[in-house]
Amino acid sequence: MAKLDPIVSEFATTEEAEAHDAWVRAKVREALADTRPPVPHDQAVARIDAVLAKFEKKA
C-alpha cells in the first residue's frame, strides 16, 4: 500500500485513488448508458432551486 503525498493527491494511498477512479469510471459508464431523455438545463436548475428553498425554510 503506497502512501501518497497530501500535496499531490487527496487520497492517502494508491489503492484509495484507484478505487475512486474505478468508481468514477463506473458512474460515467452508467450515465452514458442511461436511455432516459435528457433534462433541459432550466428545468434541472428549477428542481435544484426548489430543493434548496425547502432547506432554507427549515433553517
KATANOR-V892432 format. One record per residue. RES is the residue in one letter. D_FIRST is the distance of its C-alpha to the first C-alpha in whole Angstrom. Layout:
# KATANOR-V892432
RES | D_FIRST
RES | D_FIRST
This chain:
# KATANOR-V892432
M | 0
A | 4
K | 6
L | 10
D | 13
P | 15
I | 18
V | 16
S | 15
E | 15
F | 12
A | 10
T | 6
T | 7
E | 7
E | 9
A | 11
E | 11
A | 13
H | 15
D | 16
A | 17
W | 19
V | 21
R | 22
A | 23
K | 25
V | 27
R | 28
E | 29
A | 31
L | 32
A | 33
D | 35
T | 39
R | 40
P | 43
P | 41
V | 42
P | 44
H | 42
D | 45
Q | 45
A | 41
V | 42
A | 45
R | 43
I | 40
D | 43
A | 44
V | 41
L | 41
A | 45
K | 44
F | 41
E | 44
K | 46
K | 44
A | 43
